[in-house]
């Protein structure tokens, strides 16, 4: 057993780990959920690493060692590029965080719900007043977490008295749990309403059933559509216009300041998302806010004219390692937008960790959270 063979095995093993996580984030995690999905992924990981180590030990420092060296060099360059982009697109940090846990001796944080509070200056061209948005995502009702925990999340949101409530998908993992949504979310009320889109798990379970349950709870399901809210007088009632089926989004007659809401369910929605017209919302005077289950749509929504985008889907990795952070982020961009506030080409992006879990019923060093965003 030579040192050269051990070094070659280590290089091949490290390259195998990098290849596995590259495929996991950009392909495996994007596939439809199934009971054997993660066991198969773990089996593939073990086989890939074992095979890479064995091959490296057998071949030693042969010319083949250039393959893992090149793979590791590309991975390093990719990480450097990610860090540069993250620094360039880093948004303002939260002005306050409540119930956050940082102790290393407490890795299990499945139901330790945190609240992140952000403050952002509203665009100078918009004539509306202060606006508070609450963002909830990824409930993943599946019977593994107590309903009292979800009720706590709803109560935390209502205690903040938001003007708008956004729910960005993945309400259930199995279709029968959609029947619990009206009782759970029926208490969500705000000055301008509660709005939702569906996520991949909702469509994999039963999209129409989830949508019907949300509407029964009083939540407006936007889908790949558009809503326009004319801001009311202090004691008035907002007026929203709903597009007709198959028609372009309708805009109410422009009076005072207004908010245009876009929903984007790509790539899982029944229909492809189309940029609403006019693209910048009432000749550029509306505040355009977009709901997208995945932050992968940020560049499309930015080009269309969204001023802020609210998303979930990534769970902030759900399993994090100290210093290294999240290793599993289901995104075509890898770990570029895992969690927090980003400023992408002038568009604010807020990505919450969500409050539920999927088939893996734990959060390790990764708290569930609710975002409160104040436009001041």
N, C-alpha and C positions, 0 to 999 in steps of 0.2 A: 504494500500500500504506500505509494509515493505521494509526496506533497503535491507534485504536478497533477496527479490524477484527482486528488481531493480538491485542488483549486479549480480544475476544469469542471468537476461535478458541481461545485458551488456556483460557478458561472452559469452553467446550464440550468440549475435549479432556480436561480434568481430570475433568469430570463423566462422560465416557465411560469413563475409566479406573476411576473408582469404581464405576460400574454394572457393568463387566465383572467386577471382583473380587467384587462382591456376588453376581452370578449364578454365578460360578465356584465359590465356596465353598459356597453353599447349594443349588446345583442340579447344575451340570455335574460336579463331582467326586464327587457321590453316585450318578451313573449308572454302569452296568456298564462295566468297563474294556474297551478295544478298541485295536488297533494304531493306528488313525487318530484316536483320541480327542484326544490332545494336539495333533497337527498341525491338526486341525479347530479346536480351541480357540485356537491361535495365529493361524490364519487369520481366525477371527471377531474376535479382539482387534485385529488389524491393520486389518480392514475397519471395525470400529466406531470406532476412533480416527481413522482417515483420514476417514471420513464425518463424524464430529463436528467435526474441525478444518476441513474444507472448508465445512460448513454454517455454522460460526461465522464464518469469514472472509467468506463471502458475505453473510450477514445483518447482520453488524456489531452495533452497539449498538441493535438494534431491540427492541421489547417482548419478543421471544422470548428475549432474554438472561436473562430472569427464570427460565426453566426450569433452566439449568445452575446459576444462583445458588442456587435452592431445593434442587436436588439436592446441591450441595456443603454447604449449611447442614445438611441432614439427615444427611449423612455425618459432618460435624463433631460434631453432637449425638450421633450413634451412637458415635463414638470416645470422647467424653467420658463417656458412660454406661458404655461398656466399661471404661474406666480406673477409674471409681468402683466398679463391681462387682468388678473384679479386686482392687482394694485392700481391699474389704470381705471378699472371700472368700480372701484370700491366706493360705496355710498357712505352716507353719514352713519355713525354707530348709533345704537339705541340710546335715548336720553335716560332711560330707566329700564331695569329688569327686576321683576319680582319673583320670588320663590325659585331662584336659580341655585343649583347645587354644583360646587366645584371640587368637592372632596374626592381624592383618588380612592379612598377606602369605601366609597359608595358607588360602585359601577352601575348598579341596577336602578334605572330611573324611568321605568315604564309608565308610571302614573303620577310622577312628580311634575304636575302641570305648571309651566312657567308663563309669564306674560311679558312680552317685549313691547316697549313703547318707543315709537319713532316720531320725530317732528320734521316736517319738510315745508319749505316755503312754497306756497302755491304760485302758479305762473302769474306774472304781472298783468298779462292781457285778460285774465279771467276776472270778472267783476263780482264773483260770489264771495261769501264770507268764510269764516272758519268751518272746517269740515273734518269730522272724525270718522274713520273707517275701521271696522273690526274685520279681521281676516281669520277664518277657521277653515281647516282643510283636513282631509284624510281621516275621517272618523273610523272607517273600516269596521263597522259593526259586524261582529262574528261570534259573539258569545264568550269570548276569552277575557274581556275586561268588563268590570261591573258597570251597570247603567248609572249608578250613582256618580261614577267618575265623569261620564259624559254630561250628566246633569250639572256637575260642578263647572265644566267648561262653559256651558250655556249661561250659567249664573254669573261667571266671571265676565263674560261679554256684556251681559245686560247691566252689570254694575258700572260699566264704563260709559253707559249712555251714548252709544255711537249714533251717528247720523245715517250711516250706511253699514250694512252687514253683507260681507261677501263670503260665500261658501264655494270652494274651488274643487269639489269633486271627491271621488272615492268614499262615498257614504257607507257602502256595504261591501262585504266579500261574498255573501251568499244571498240569493234573491229573497228568501223568507224574512231576512232582517229588515227589508224595506218597510215592513208593516210597523216597525218600532219608530220610524222617523217622525210621523205626525205628533206623537206624544212627546218625543224628545225635543223637537225643534219648534213645536207650536208656540213656545213662549218667546221666540226670537222676534222682537219688534223694535223698530227704530223709526226715526222721523221720516226718512226717505225710503225705507223698505229693506227687505232682505232678498238677495239675488244669488242665484246658483248656476253652476254648470256641472256636467257630469265628468267623471274620470274614467280611466281604463277599467277599473274593477267594477264600476257601475254597469258599463256596457258588457263586460264579460258575464256579469250576473244576470241582469234584466233591466236594460235602460228605461223602457217605457214604464215599468213598475216603479222604479226609483223616482222617475220624474213625477208620476202621479202622486206618490207619497209626499214628495216635497211640496207640491201644489196644495195638497190637503193640509199641510202644516202652515200654509200661508206664505211660502217662499216662491218667488218668481223665478222660474227656470228659463234662463236666457237661451241656452244651447248655443248654436253658432249664429246667434242673432244680435239684436241691437235694441236698446231702450234709451229714451231721452227723457230726462227729468227736468222739468222747469222748476226752479227753486221758488217755493211759495213765499207769501208774506209770513211774518213771524208766527202767526197762528193759523196759517192756511194749510191746505193739503196739496202735495205735489201732484202733478199730472204727468203720467208716463204714456208714451205712444208705443204700441206693439205692432210689429210688422205683420202683415197678412201672410198666410202660408204661401211659400214660393215666391213672395214678392220682395222687392228691395226694402230695407228698413225705412220706415216713414219717420219724418221729423216733424215735431210740433211747430206751430208758427212761432218764430223767434220773438221773444219779448225781452225779459230780463235774463240774468245769467242762468245757464243750464248745464247739466251734466249728461254726457253721452256715455253709456255703458256698452261695451262690446263683450260678447262671449266667444271663446275660441276653444273648441273641444278636439281639435286636431291632435294626433292623427287617428283618434278612436271614434269620433262622431260618425253618425250615419251619413252626414253630408260634409263636403269639404268646406273649410272656412273661406269666405270671400271678403275682401276688404270692403267695408260699408262705404256708401257714397252719401254725402261728400266725405272724402277720406279724412279730413281734419275736423269734422264735426261742426256743422253750421258755420261755414266760412271761417273756421279757426277760432271762434269765440267760445265754444263749449269746452268744458274740462273733460277730456276723453280718458276714461278709465277702463281697463280691460281685465277680464277674468280669464285665466288660462290654467288648466290643470298642471301642465308642465311648463317650466321656464324655457324649454327648448324653442318655444314660439316667440321669444323676445325680439329677435331681429326682424321677423315678419311684422310684428305688431308695431315695432319702432318705425319701420318704413311706412306703415299705413297711417301713422300719426298719433299713436297712443301716447299720452303723457305719463301714465303710470300703469304698471302691469302687476297683478296679484296672482301668485301661484303657490303650489304645494308639490305633491307627487314624490319628491326625493326623500322625505322623512329625515332630512339632514344626515342621511346615511343609515340611521337607526342603530347601527353598530359603529362606534367610533373608538379610536385608539388615542391615548394621550399623545400630544405633539403631532402625530401623523394625521389625526382627524378621521373623516369618513373614507372608507375604502370602497363601499358599494353605493354608487349613485347612478340610477337608471337614466342616463342622459347621453345623447350623441356628443355632447361636449365634455363628458367625463365629470370631473369634480370642479368645473368652472363656476357654477352657481349653486352650490349645495344648500346654502341657508343664509338668510340675512337680507341686507339692503345693498343694491347695486345701482349704479348709474350707467346705463348702456346707451351710448350715443345720444344722450339727452333725455332718455326715458328712464323713469324710476322703476326698479324691479324689486318687489318684495317676495321672498320665498320663505314660507313658514315650514317648520318641521312637522306640522300636523299634530294630531292628538291621539291617533290610534296606531295599531300595529297590524301587520298581515299575518301570514301563517307562522312566522317566527314571533312568538308573543312577548318579546322582550325588547327593551331599549337599553343599550349598554353605553354609558357615558354620553348619552344623547337624550336630552329632555324633550318631551312633547311641549308644544307652546301655542299660544294665541298671540297674534300681532294686533296692536292698536296703533294706527297711523293718523297723526294729526297734521292736516294741511293748514298752516297758520298764515 
